[in-house]
Amino acid sequence: MRTFIAVAISSEVREKIAQIQAEFRRGDLDVKWVEPGNVHITLKFLGEVSEEKLSGVIEKTRLAAAGISNFRVHLSGLGSFPNLKSPRVVWVGVSEGKQELKNLSERIEENLSYIGFAKEKREFSAHLTIGRVRSPKGKEKLVKKIEELENSDVGEFSVDKVLLMESQLSPKGPTYRVIEKINLK
């Protein structure tokens, strides 16, 4: 099964993201917007994981989360990867809780490396993906809108658990299912 480890966001933040996406939808842009119900902060993408390896993933993720206390995350700012000249992903930034998310991600990376998962080569970048650019159509409008909304305050929420998720792909987009909830202390 295709899996990843993530942090869920609050329903209030989801609503704010839907409002921001509605602002973008008014333009003629070739962007696949992430369903607000699917928006999350990815800590580690695992890819295909066999049923046999799943218990090890859960165990190592629990170990990584052990001793980490609940913390607050504040979301603000919009941008794009890799940059505004060549936008491929539209994201919402993390203004508070960035270091806590990074520490959690690094602990997960380290623990999962012991059971065969390669460590990510890129440094962890705390963000929420809200859209993926499909083509350059309307690129100027997209960049202008990102710049217009770049200082948006999206809200805050408490992180009290880590989720091991399954992603089932379909032509309509991914469907996510929680495999395991791992509480922080």
Backbone bond lengths (Angstrom), bond angles and torsions (degrees), N, CA, C in turn:
res aa  C-N    CA-C-N  psi(-1)  N-CA   C-N-CA  omega(-1)  CA-C   N-CA-C  phi
1 M - - - 1.454 - - 1.528 109.51 -
2 R 1.324 115.92 148.72 1.463 123.02 -179.00 1.528 107.95 -84.10
3 T 1.333 117.29 120.88 1.460 120.01 -171.25 1.530 113.13 -132.63
4 F 1.330 113.57 161.45 1.456 121.15 173.43 1.526 108.58 -155.78
5 I 1.325 115.62 163.54 1.461 122.16 178.29 1.521 106.78 -113.47
6 A 1.340 115.86 132.63 1.460 119.44 -171.71 1.519 112.31 -146.60
7 V 1.325 113.41 172.59 1.455 123.58 171.92 1.522 106.49 -116.57
8 A 1.326 115.98 130.58 1.463 120.90 178.51 1.521 109.74 -81.17
9 I 1.322 116.02 156.88 1.459 121.12 177.47 1.524 109.30 -113.31
10 S 1.324 116.00 163.91 1.464 120.60 -176.86 1.530 111.89 -74.93
11 S 1.318 115.53 161.59 1.471 120.44 178.53 1.532 110.68 -65.97
12 E 1.341 118.09 -32.52 1.463 121.12 177.95 1.525 110.58 -63.93
13 V 1.323 116.69 -41.38 1.469 121.07 178.42 1.528 109.51 -67.37
14 R 1.315 117.24 -39.66 1.473 120.76 177.66 1.535 110.69 -58.52
15 E 1.332 116.03 -42.55 1.471 120.67 179.13 1.522 110.63 -62.50
16 K 1.320 117.20 -42.87 1.469 121.25 179.83 1.533 110.07 -64.35
17 I 1.330 117.35 -39.60 1.462 121.31 178.22 1.531 109.97 -64.43
18 A 1.323 116.95 -40.83 1.474 120.40 176.98 1.527 110.45 -60.20
19 Q 1.332 117.59 -38.70 1.468 121.22 177.66 1.527 111.02 -64.87
20 I 1.323 116.17 -42.96 1.473 120.46 178.77 1.529 110.00 -63.75
21 Q 1.325 117.00 -44.03 1.463 120.21 178.71 1.530 110.69 -61.97
22 A 1.331 117.64 -36.29 1.473 121.44 178.30 1.531 110.49 -62.25
23 E 1.331 116.13 -35.62 1.478 120.32 176.29 1.534 110.09 -60.57
24 F 1.322 116.46 -43.05 1.465 121.31 -179.81 1.520 111.54 -69.98
25 R 1.317 116.94 -36.29 1.470 121.07 -175.71 1.520 112.93 -64.60
26 R 1.312 117.10 -17.86 1.466 120.20 179.31 1.524 111.15 -69.13
27 G 1.334 117.08 -20.81 1.470 121.30 178.30 1.514 110.40 -89.14
28 D 1.310 116.34 166.62 1.466 121.30 178.11 1.525 107.22 -93.21
29 L 1.329 116.07 79.39 1.465 122.10 -173.44 1.520 110.23 -115.26
30 D 1.311 116.76 143.32 1.465 120.77 176.55 1.527 109.05 -97.23
31 V 1.329 113.79 73.56 1.460 121.74 -177.79 1.517 108.45 -125.75
32 K 1.319 116.48 134.21 1.473 121.85 173.75 1.520 105.93 -91.89
33 W 1.326 116.47 107.85 1.459 121.09 -178.15 1.517 110.58 -81.44
34 V 1.308 116.10 136.71 1.468 121.95 178.35 1.527 107.42 -72.25
35 E 1.321 115.93 131.72 1.466 119.57 176.81 1.533 108.32 -57.75
36 P 1.335 118.64 130.28 1.466 119.83 -178.28 1.531 113.65 -51.70
37 G 1.317 117.12 -33.78 1.470 120.29 177.81 1.516 113.71 -68.05
38 N 1.334 117.26 -16.72 1.464 121.60 179.94 1.525 113.39 -99.62
39 V 1.328 117.50 -4.33 1.466 120.07 -177.28 1.526 109.55 -71.51
40 H 1.326 115.87 135.05 1.467 122.86 -178.13 1.528 108.60 -157.78
41 I 1.308 116.86 171.74 1.463 121.66 172.39 1.521 106.91 -104.00
42 T 1.319 116.73 115.41 1.458 121.05 179.36 1.529 109.70 -79.74
43 L 1.314 115.60 127.75 1.462 121.04 175.91 1.523 111.08 -95.50
44 K 1.338 116.10 -33.94 1.468 120.56 179.88 1.522 108.57 -160.41
45 F 1.334 116.66 123.26 1.458 120.93 172.84 1.517 107.06 -89.92
46 L 1.325 117.01 126.22 1.467 121.81 -176.55 1.519 112.85 -100.01
47 G 1.325 117.22 -29.07 1.458 120.06 -175.22 1.513 110.22 79.57
48 E 1.323 115.07 -150.73 1.468 120.16 -177.81 1.531 110.76 -71.86
49 V 1.324 115.52 126.55 1.465 122.16 179.45 1.523 107.60 -129.46
50 S 1.320 116.18 130.21 1.465 120.49 179.45 1.529 110.27 -75.03
51 E 1.322 116.09 157.76 1.470 121.83 177.47 1.524 110.50 -56.57
52 E 1.349 116.10 -37.60 1.460 120.69 -177.91 1.531 112.11 -65.10
53 K 1.320 116.39 -32.75 1.462 120.91 -176.31 1.537 112.50 -86.58
54 L 1.330 116.37 -13.22 1.457 121.39 -175.53 1.530 113.28 -60.07
55 S 1.315 118.09 -42.38 1.469 119.97 -178.90 1.529 110.87 -63.99
56 G 1.323 117.82 -35.22 1.463 121.47 176.20 1.516 111.58 -66.48
57 V 1.334 116.29 -39.38 1.475 120.84 177.54 1.529 109.72 -62.39
58 I 1.324 116.41 -44.70 1.468 120.82 179.69 1.523 109.99 -62.66
59 E 1.322 116.37 -47.34 1.472 121.29 -179.17 1.533 111.14 -59.61
60 K 1.314 117.40 -47.67 1.470 121.09 -177.86 1.538 111.61 -69.37
61 T 1.322 117.28 -32.39 1.461 120.09 177.07 1.522 110.22 -70.79
62 R 1.330 117.11 -39.63 1.476 120.76 174.90 1.527 110.20 -59.17
63 L 1.303 115.93 -44.52 1.460 121.48 179.81 1.534 110.14 -61.78
64 A 1.316 116.73 -41.66 1.467 121.36 179.72 1.529 111.14 -65.03
65 A 1.328 117.20 -36.27 1.467 121.50 -177.31 1.533 112.25 -83.14
66 A 1.324 116.85 -16.50 1.467 120.63 -177.84 1.527 110.27 -59.41
67 G 1.312 115.21 132.14 1.456 120.16 177.24 1.519 114.43 85.06
68 I 1.320 117.82 -4.93 1.467 119.96 178.21 1.529 108.23 -92.88
69 S 1.310 115.14 127.30 1.467 121.24 -179.64 1.521 111.28 -85.13
70 N 1.323 115.06 158.41 1.468 120.89 173.12 1.521 108.91 -53.40
71 F 1.329 116.29 150.36 1.459 119.92 177.05 1.521 109.78 -149.45
72 R 1.335 115.94 164.79 1.458 122.54 -179.16 1.524 109.69 -98.18
73 V 1.326 114.93 145.39 1.462 121.87 173.79 1.517 107.25 -124.27
74 H 1.320 115.56 131.76 1.466 121.32 175.35 1.527 107.39 -113.98
75 L 1.325 116.09 128.48 1.455 122.05 -178.89 1.513 110.14 -104.80
76 S 1.320 115.49 129.36 1.464 119.74 175.19 1.518 109.23 -159.81
77 G 1.306 114.90 152.57 1.455 121.43 178.27 1.514 112.70 86.80
78 L 1.325 115.22 144.29 1.459 122.08 175.60 1.511 108.71 -122.12
79 G 1.322 115.76 152.54 1.449 121.27 177.02 1.508 109.93 -162.89
80 S 1.333 115.39 -168.94 1.459 119.48 179.04 1.521 110.35 -143.51
81 F 1.315 114.70 149.99 1.470 121.85 172.21 1.507 107.43 -103.43
82 P 1.311 122.14 144.38 1.463 124.13 -5.66 1.523 112.59 -75.02
83 N 1.359 117.49 -24.07 1.461 121.49 178.03 1.533 108.01 -167.22
84 L 1.334 115.98 178.36 1.475 119.43 -178.45 1.526 113.07 -72.47
85 K 1.327 118.00 -21.63 1.469 119.93 178.30 1.525 111.49 -71.78
86 S 1.331 116.03 -32.29 1.469 121.48 -179.21 1.530 109.85 -132.98
87 P 1.325 117.77 65.68 1.465 118.67 -176.44 1.525 112.24 -66.28
88 R 1.327 116.07 127.63 1.471 121.99 176.67 1.531 110.51 -120.77
89 V 1.334 115.53 -30.09 1.462 121.69 179.49 1.524 107.87 -133.26
90 V 1.324 116.87 133.36 1.462 121.87 174.12 1.524 106.77 -100.40
91 W 1.330 115.98 129.30 1.464 119.80 -175.76 1.526 112.47 -132.58
92 V 1.341 113.75 160.15 1.461 123.33 170.35 1.519 105.63 -107.45
93 G 1.330 115.98 135.31 1.455 121.03 -176.53 1.517 114.10 -88.18
94 V 1.324 114.48 165.74 1.458 122.82 176.33 1.526 106.84 -108.05
95 S 1.343 116.92 120.24 1.456 119.92 -179.49 1.534 112.25 -99.69
96 E 1.326 117.81 -27.59 1.466 122.18 175.07 1.520 108.26 -133.45
97 G 1.336 115.53 141.49 1.459 120.70 -178.16 1.512 112.22 93.90
98 K 1.334 116.22 2.90 1.471 122.12 -178.16 1.531 111.30 -60.50
99 Q 1.334 115.87 -46.56 1.473 119.77 -177.98 1.529 111.30 -66.85
100 E 1.329 116.91 -39.00 1.467 120.40 178.70 1.532 110.58 -63.93
101 L 1.334 116.79 -42.37 1.469 120.36 177.38 1.523 110.60 -63.65
102 K 1.324 116.25 -42.02 1.471 120.60 179.48 1.526 110.37 -62.81
103 N 1.338 117.23 -45.19 1.465 120.81 179.10 1.522 111.07 -60.50
104 L 1.319 117.07 -43.91 1.462 122.16 179.14 1.526 110.05 -62.73
105 S 1.321 116.73 -45.81 1.463 121.45 178.53 1.530 111.27 -60.20
106 E 1.322 116.93 -44.40 1.472 120.58 -179.62 1.524 111.48 -64.59
107 R 1.324 117.35 -39.01 1.463 120.38 177.93 1.529 110.60 -64.70
108 I 1.342 116.00 -40.62 1.466 120.56 177.71 1.524 109.88 -64.16
109 E 1.337 116.42 -47.33 1.480 121.38 177.66 1.533 110.56 -53.29
110 E 1.317 115.39 -50.43 1.470 121.11 -177.26 1.527 111.33 -60.70
111 N 1.334 116.85 -49.76 1.462 120.91 -177.70 1.520 112.49 -64.58
112 L 1.324 117.02 -40.00 1.464 119.44 -178.96 1.527 112.30 -73.98
113 S 1.323 117.39 -20.67 1.469 119.86 178.06 1.534 110.51 -65.14
114 Y 1.336 116.67 -26.58 1.467 120.66 179.64 1.527 113.20 -70.37
115 I 1.335 116.10 -16.65 1.477 118.28 178.15 1.526 111.16 -115.97
116 G 1.326 115.36 24.42 1.459 119.30 169.08 1.513 118.24 99.75
117 F 1.318 118.94 4.10 1.462 120.01 177.86 1.523 109.65 -88.90
118 A 1.317 115.28 127.76 1.466 120.17 -179.27 1.521 109.77 -67.99
119 K 1.324 115.51 141.61 1.460 120.26 176.13 1.529 108.54 -73.50
120 E 1.307 114.95 144.10 1.460 121.39 177.38 1.518 109.52 -64.51
121 K 1.320 116.59 133.91 1.461 120.86 -179.85 1.528 112.00 -77.38
122 R 1.336 115.78 -33.95 1.468 119.79 178.41 1.525 109.77 -80.55
123 E 1.330 114.92 148.34 1.458 119.93 176.11 1.523 109.17 -68.09
124 F 1.321 116.13 144.52 1.459 121.62 -179.97 1.525 109.81 -61.88
125 S 1.326 116.49 133.66 1.461 122.80 178.49 1.528 107.41 -126.56
126 A 1.332 116.60 105.88 1.460 121.34 -177.85 1.531 109.96 -68.91
127 H 1.334 116.17 119.19 1.461 121.63 -179.74 1.522 109.71 -164.19
128 L 1.333 115.02 167.50 1.463 122.39 172.35 1.520 107.14 -116.23
129 T 1.307 117.71 121.41 1.467 120.32 174.04 1.518 107.65 -77.24
130 I 1.354 116.13 125.15 1.474 118.90 178.37 1.522 112.21 -113.91
131 G 1.353 117.26 -11.70 1.459 120.04 178.45 1.509 111.96 -164.83
132 R 1.347 115.36 151.20 1.467 121.60 177.26 1.525 108.16 -122.08
133 V 1.330 116.01 125.26 1.459 121.80 -177.33 1.526 108.73 -75.04
134 R 1.341 116.58 126.61 1.467 120.98 -178.62 1.526 112.44 -91.82
135 S 1.339 116.73 -32.20 1.464 120.13 -179.70 1.533 107.85 -155.23
136 P 1.331 116.38 168.26 1.471 119.16 -179.42 1.534 114.28 -73.97
137 K 1.323 117.62 -0.99 1.463 121.20 -179.14 1.539 109.88 -55.48
138 G 1.316 116.32 124.00 1.465 121.27 178.38 1.515 114.24 73.80
139 K 1.341 116.28 18.58 1.466 120.45 -175.82 1.526 112.14 -55.31
140 E 1.323 117.79 -43.51 1.468 121.17 -178.66 1.530 110.59 -60.74
141 K 1.346 116.01 -42.80 1.465 120.32 178.34 1.534 110.38 -64.04
142 L 1.326 116.12 -41.02 1.464 121.01 179.57 1.522 110.21 -61.46
143 V 1.320 116.71 -48.96 1.466 121.15 -178.96 1.527 109.96 -61.72
144 K 1.309 116.82 -43.12 1.470 121.04 179.76 1.525 110.50 -60.75
145 K 1.330 116.93 -43.02 1.468 121.27 -179.52 1.534 110.92 -67.78
146 I 1.335 117.27 -39.75 1.467 119.84 176.43 1.521 109.67 -60.85
147 E 1.323 116.51 -45.65 1.471 120.36 179.48 1.531 111.07 -62.94
148 E 1.317 116.47 -37.92 1.467 121.71 179.36 1.530 111.07 -64.87
149 L 1.324 116.41 -37.62 1.473 121.59 -176.25 1.531 113.51 -101.30
150 E 1.342 117.65 7.47 1.465 119.97 -171.51 1.522 114.57 -60.86
151 N 1.331 118.55 -20.87 1.464 120.25 179.54 1.525 112.86 -105.03
152 S 1.322 117.33 17.40 1.472 121.26 -178.48 1.522 111.44 -60.35
153 D 1.332 115.06 138.22 1.462 121.11 173.56 1.529 106.56 -95.69
154 V 1.311 116.40 118.31 1.460 120.50 -173.69 1.531 112.08 -97.60
155 G 1.322 117.94 -20.83 1.458 120.82 177.60 1.507 112.81 120.20
156 E 1.328 114.39 -177.39 1.462 119.38 -179.10 1.519 110.52 -136.88
157 F 1.316 114.18 163.20 1.454 120.96 179.57 1.522 108.41 -156.45
158 S 1.312 115.61 166.09 1.457 121.55 -179.99 1.531 109.45 -98.68
159 V 1.320 115.80 136.12 1.466 120.92 175.12 1.522 106.40 -99.30
160 D 1.327 116.77 113.87 1.456 120.93 -179.93 1.522 112.48 -125.10
161 K 1.340 115.90 1.59 1.470 119.51 178.10 1.522 110.26 -158.57
162 V 1.308 113.85 160.02 1.460 123.70 174.92 1.519 105.81 -114.38
163 L 1.331 116.65 141.60 1.461 120.84 -177.86 1.518 111.39 -115.70
164 L 1.316 116.43 131.82 1.461 121.75 168.16 1.518 104.59 -92.53
165 M 1.342 115.99 120.56 1.456 121.62 -172.11 1.525 111.59 -118.28
166 E 1.323 114.65 149.50 1.459 121.06 169.50 1.518 107.60 -106.31
167 S 1.321 116.34 138.17 1.455 122.47 177.76 1.521 108.24 -114.07
168 Q 1.328 116.01 117.40 1.461 120.92 177.01 1.518 107.37 -105.62
169 L 1.327 116.16 117.80 1.457 121.39 -176.71 1.525 110.96 -87.00
170 S 1.344 115.00 141.82 1.461 121.17 175.55 1.525 107.35 -147.67
171 P 1.323 117.91 167.76 1.473 119.96 178.06 1.534 113.23 -58.30
172 K 1.330 117.18 -26.72 1.462 121.08 179.50 1.532 112.31 -80.95
173 G 1.320 116.58 -10.20 1.460 120.60 -177.13 1.517 110.04 121.37
174 P 1.334 116.82 176.18 1.460 119.25 -176.86 1.530 112.81 -76.48
175 T 1.317 114.66 150.65 1.457 123.01 170.25 1.518 106.21 -117.49
176 Y 1.331 116.08 131.00 1.461 120.16 -177.51 1.524 110.83 -106.59
177 R 1.321 114.42 143.25 1.464 121.38 177.48 1.520 108.21 -133.43
178 V 1.335 116.21 132.30 1.462 120.47 177.26 1.523 108.49 -75.93
179 I 1.329 115.54 123.97 1.466 121.10 176.32 1.524 109.49 -90.30
180 E 1.330 115.55 -43.24 1.471 120.81 -177.13 1.523 110.32 -150.96
181 K 1.345 116.62 138.08 1.459 122.67 173.01 1.527 107.07 -105.63
182 I 1.311 115.27 129.93 1.459 120.36 -179.36 1.528 107.23 -120.35
183 N 1.320 115.69 111.00 1.462 120.98 -175.57 1.524 111.93 -75.80
184 L 1.329 114.67 142.88 1.458 120.64 170.22 1.531 106.68 -86.77
185 K 1.328 117.24 168.03 1.475 117.21 -177.19 1.510 111.83 -89.53
